[in-house]
Amino acid sequence: MGGRAEMLEGAGFQVADRAILPDDLDGIEECLVLWSEQGMRLVVTAGGTGLTARDHTPQATLRAIDYRVPGM
């Protein structure tokens, strides 16, 4: 995970927080909503388990957003 954060910082982004979460739909959604409420303007997610039935990151993201922009 440190490599991804360093890559973003190298591109000029400020990394305000990081989290490693279990594959829990509600927990992931809560984290995304919390960060949004804290004013984070960009949240980057990366599923650690890959695209498997256990990875709930895409579903949690859809539950947490107000407006979907396909391709972003």
TIVO-2410 file (N, C-alpha, C; in nm, 3 decimals):
# residues 72
REC num residu      c1      c2      c3 atome chaine
REC   1      M   0.082  -0.119   0.000     N      A
REC   1      M   0.000   0.000   0.000    CA      A
REC   1      M   0.086   0.125   0.000     C      A
REC   2      G   0.199   0.122   0.068     N      A
REC   2      G   0.287   0.236   0.072    CA      A
REC   2      G   0.329   0.280  -0.066     C      A
REC   3      G   0.350   0.184  -0.158     N      A
REC   3      G   0.391   0.218  -0.292    CA      A
REC   3      G   0.287   0.300  -0.366     C      A
REC   4      R   0.162   0.266  -0.346     N      A
REC   4      R   0.055   0.343  -0.412    CA      A
REC   4      R   0.048   0.485  -0.357     C      A
REC   5      A   0.058   0.498  -0.226     N      A
REC   5      A   0.053   0.631  -0.164    CA      A
REC   5      A   0.170   0.716  -0.211     C      A
REC   6      E   0.287   0.656  -0.216     N      A
REC   6      E   0.405   0.731  -0.260    CA      A
REC   6      E   0.393   0.772  -0.407     C      A
REC   7      M   0.331   0.685  -0.487     N      A
REC   7      M   0.309   0.719  -0.627    CA      A
REC   7      M   0.216   0.840  -0.639     C      A
REC   8      L   0.109   0.842  -0.559     N      A
REC   8      L   0.017   0.956  -0.561    CA      A
REC   8      L   0.085   1.083  -0.512     C      A
REC   9      E   0.163   1.071  -0.405     N      A
REC   9      E   0.235   1.188  -0.353    CA      A
REC   9      E   0.335   1.240  -0.456     C      A
REC  10      G   0.400   1.150  -0.528     N      A
REC  10      G   0.493   1.190  -0.633    CA      A
REC  10      G   0.425   1.264  -0.746     C      A
REC  11      A   0.295   1.239  -0.763     N      A
REC  11      A   0.218   1.308  -0.867    CA      A
REC  11      A   0.156   1.437  -0.815     C      A
REC  12      G   0.189   1.474  -0.691     N      A
REC  12      G   0.141   1.602  -0.637    CA      A
REC  12      G   0.019   1.593  -0.548     C      A
REC  13      F  -0.029   1.472  -0.520     N      A
REC  13      F  -0.145   1.457  -0.432    CA      A
REC  13      F  -0.100   1.453  -0.287     C      A
REC  14      Q  -0.183   1.502  -0.197     N      A
REC  14      Q  -0.160   1.488  -0.054    CA      A
REC  14      Q  -0.239   1.367  -0.006     C      A
REC  15      V  -0.172   1.270   0.050     N      A
REC  15      V  -0.239   1.151   0.103    CA      A
REC  15      V  -0.277   1.180   0.248     C      A
REC  16      A  -0.408   1.195   0.273     N      A
REC  16      A  -0.455   1.235   0.405    CA      A
REC  16      A  -0.480   1.116   0.497     C      A
REC  17      D  -0.511   1.000   0.441     N      A
REC  17      D  -0.541   0.884   0.524    CA      A
REC  17      D  -0.527   0.758   0.440     C      A
REC  18      R  -0.515   0.647   0.508     N      A
REC  18      R  -0.509   0.516   0.443    CA      A
REC  18      R  -0.583   0.418   0.533     C      A
REC  19      A  -0.637   0.313   0.474     N      A
REC  19      A  -0.703   0.210   0.553    CA      A
REC  19      A  -0.691   0.076   0.483     C      A
REC  20      I  -0.667  -0.027   0.561     N      A
REC  20      I  -0.674  -0.163   0.512    CA      A
REC  20      I  -0.795  -0.224   0.581     C      A
REC  21      L  -0.895  -0.260   0.505     N      A
REC  21      L  -1.021  -0.306   0.560    CA      A
REC  21      L  -1.049  -0.450   0.520     C      A
REC  22      P  -1.124  -0.522   0.604     N      A
REC  22      P  -1.166  -0.656   0.564    CA      A
REC  22      P  -1.272  -0.647   0.454     C      A
REC  23      D  -1.298  -0.757   0.388     N      A
REC  23      D  -1.400  -0.761   0.283    CA      A
REC  23      D  -1.538  -0.759   0.346     C      A
REC  24      D  -1.577  -0.642   0.394     N      A
REC  24      D  -1.705  -0.623   0.463    CA      A
REC  24      D  -1.777  -0.507   0.397     C      A
REC  25      L  -1.887  -0.534   0.332     N      A
REC  25      L  -1.960  -0.434   0.256    CA      A
REC  25      L  -1.992  -0.310   0.339     C      A
REC  26      D  -2.050  -0.330   0.458     N      A
REC  26      D  -2.088  -0.216   0.541    CA      A
REC  26      D  -1.967  -0.138   0.590     C      A
REC  27      G  -1.860  -0.208   0.628     N      A
REC  27      G  -1.740  -0.141   0.678    CA      A
REC  27      G  -1.673  -0.056   0.571     C      A
REC  28      I  -1.666  -0.107   0.450     N      A
REC  28      I  -1.606  -0.031   0.340    CA      A
REC  28      I  -1.690   0.093   0.310     C      A
REC  29      E  -1.821   0.073   0.303     N      A
REC  29      E  -1.910   0.187   0.277    CA      A
REC  29      E  -1.896   0.293   0.386     C      A
REC  30      E  -1.893   0.252   0.512     N      A
REC  30      E  -1.880   0.348   0.622    CA      A
REC  30      E  -1.751   0.428   0.612     C      A
REC  31      C  -1.642   0.363   0.575     N      A
REC  31      C  -1.514   0.432   0.561    CA      A
REC  31      C  -1.522   0.535   0.447     C      A
REC  32      L  -1.577   0.496   0.334     N      A
REC  32      L  -1.588   0.588   0.221    CA      A
REC  32      L  -1.675   0.708   0.255     C      A
REC  33      V  -1.787   0.684   0.323     N      A
REC  33      V  -1.876   0.794   0.361    CA      A
REC  33      V  -1.807   0.885   0.462     C      A
REC  34      L  -1.739   0.828   0.561     N      A
REC  34      L  -1.667   0.908   0.660    CA      A
REC  34      L  -1.566   0.999   0.594     C      A
REC  35      W  -1.486   0.944   0.503     N      A
REC  35      W  -1.386   1.026   0.436    CA      A
REC  35      W  -1.452   1.138   0.355     C      A
REC  36      S  -1.564   1.108   0.293     N      A
REC  36      S  -1.636   1.212   0.219    CA      A
REC  36      S  -1.684   1.322   0.314     C      A
REC  37      E  -1.739   1.281   0.427     N      A
REC  37      E  -1.787   1.378   0.525    CA      A
REC  37      E  -1.673   1.463   0.583     C      A
REC  38      Q  -1.552   1.407   0.584     N      A
REC  38      Q  -1.436   1.481   0.633    CA      A
REC  38      Q  -1.380   1.576   0.527     C      A
REC  39      G  -1.439   1.575   0.409     N      A
REC  39      G  -1.400   1.669   0.305    CA      A
REC  39      G  -1.296   1.618   0.207     C      A
REC  40      M  -1.266   1.490   0.210     N      A
REC  40      M  -1.170   1.438   0.113    CA      A
REC  40      M  -1.232   1.447  -0.027     C      A
REC  41      R  -1.157   1.503  -0.119     N      A
REC  41      R  -1.210   1.528  -0.252    CA      A
REC  41      R  -1.185   1.414  -0.349     C      A
REC  42      L  -1.093   1.325  -0.315     N      A
REC  42      L  -1.064   1.210  -0.400    CA      A
REC  42      L  -1.032   1.092  -0.311     C      A
REC  43      V  -1.098   0.980  -0.335     N      A
REC  43      V  -1.070   0.856  -0.262    CA      A
REC  43      V  -1.035   0.751  -0.366     C      A
REC  44      V  -0.919   0.690  -0.348     N      A
REC  44      V  -0.872   0.585  -0.439    CA      A
REC  44      V  -0.884   0.452  -0.366     C      A
REC  45      T  -0.949   0.355  -0.428     N      A
REC  45      T  -0.963   0.223  -0.368    CA      A
REC  45      T  -0.893   0.120  -0.455     C      A
REC  46      A  -0.847   0.016  -0.389     N      A
REC  46      A  -0.784  -0.096  -0.460    CA      A
REC  46      A  -0.821  -0.222  -0.384     C      A
REC  47      G  -0.895  -0.311  -0.446     N      A
REC  47      G  -0.934  -0.435  -0.380    CA      A
REC  47      G  -0.815  -0.526  -0.361     C      A
REC  48      G  -0.790  -0.568  -0.239     N      A
REC  48      G  -0.676  -0.653  -0.210    CA      A
REC  48      G  -0.696  -0.798  -0.250     C      A
REC  49      T  -0.821  -0.842  -0.254     N      A
REC  49      T  -0.848  -0.982  -0.288    CA      A
REC  49      T  -0.869  -1.001  -0.437     C      A
REC  50      G  -0.872  -0.893  -0.512     N      A
REC  50      G  -0.897  -0.905  -0.655    CA      A
REC  50      G  -1.045  -0.921  -0.683     C      A
REC  51      L  -1.079  -0.943  -0.806     N      A
REC  51      L  -1.220  -0.955  -0.844    CA      A
REC  51      L  -1.269  -1.096  -0.814     C      A
REC  52      T  -1.311  -1.112  -0.690     N      A
REC  52      T  -1.366  -1.240  -0.646    CA      A
REC  52      T  -1.500  -1.213  -0.578     C      A
REC  53      A  -1.570  -1.317  -0.545     N      A
REC  53      A  -1.699  -1.302  -0.476    CA      A
REC  53      A  -1.682  -1.235  -0.340     C      A
REC  54      R  -1.562  -1.243  -0.281     N      A
REC  54      R  -1.538  -1.182  -0.150    CA      A
REC  54      R  -1.511  -1.033  -0.157     C      A
REC  55      D  -1.474  -0.980  -0.273     N      A
REC  55      D  -1.440  -0.838  -0.287    CA      A
REC  55      D  -1.569  -0.757  -0.297     C      A
REC  56      H  -1.595  -0.677  -0.195     N      A
REC  56      H  -1.717  -0.596  -0.192    CA      A
REC  56      H  -1.691  -0.448  -0.219     C      A
REC  57      T  -1.568  -0.414  -0.257     N      A
REC  57      T  -1.535  -0.274  -0.279    CA      A
REC  57      T  -1.622  -0.208  -0.387     C      A
REC  58      P  -1.645  -0.272  -0.503     N      A
REC  58      P  -1.730  -0.206  -0.604    CA      A
REC  58      P  -1.873  -0.182  -0.554     C      A
REC  59      Q  -1.932  -0.278  -0.485     N      A
REC  59      Q  -2.069  -0.262  -0.434    CA      A
REC  59      Q  -2.075  -0.156  -0.324     C      A
REC  60      A  -1.975  -0.155  -0.237     N      A
REC  60      A  -1.971  -0.055  -0.130    CA      A
REC  60      A  -1.956   0.085  -0.188     C      A
REC  61      T  -1.875   0.097  -0.292     N      A
REC  61      T  -1.857   0.227  -0.356    CA      A
REC  61      T  -1.989   0.275  -0.417     C      A
REC  62      L  -2.061   0.188  -0.484     N      A
REC  62      L  -2.190   0.227  -0.542    CA      A
REC  62      L  -2.289   0.270  -0.435     C      A
REC  63      R  -2.284   0.208  -0.319     N      A
REC  63      R  -2.373   0.247  -0.209    CA      A
REC  63      R  -2.333   0.380  -0.148     C      A
REC  64      A  -2.205   0.418  -0.158     N      A
REC  64      A  -2.155   0.538  -0.091    CA      A
REC  64      A  -2.164   0.664  -0.177     C      A
REC  65      I  -2.179   0.649  -0.306     N      A
REC  65      I  -2.175   0.767  -0.393    CA      A
REC  65      I  -2.315   0.822  -0.420     C      A
REC  66      D  -2.320   0.951  -0.453     N      A
REC  66      D  -2.445   1.015  -0.491    CA      A
REC  66      D  -2.462   1.021  -0.643     C      A
REC  67      Y  -2.349   1.025  -0.712     N      A
REC  67      Y  -2.352   1.048  -0.857    CA      A
REC  67      Y  -2.247   0.962  -0.922     C      A
REC  68      R  -2.288   0.880  -1.015     N      A
REC  68      R  -2.195   0.789  -1.082    CA      A
REC  68      R  -2.149   0.848  -1.214     C      A
REC  69      V  -2.018   0.843  -1.238     N      A
REC  69      V  -1.960   0.889  -1.363    CA      A
REC  69      V  -1.886   0.769  -1.423     C      A
REC  70      P  -1.950   0.698  -1.516     N      A
REC  70      P  -1.885   0.580  -1.575    CA      A
REC  70      P  -1.750   0.613  -1.635     C      A
REC  71      G  -1.652   0.527  -1.610     N      A
REC  71      G  -1.519   0.546  -1.664    CA      A
REC  71      G  -1.425   0.622  -1.573     C      A
REC  72      M  -1.476   0.671  -1.461     N      A
REC  72      M  -1.390   0.744  -1.367    CA      A
REC  72      M  -1.375   0.665  -1.241     C      A
***
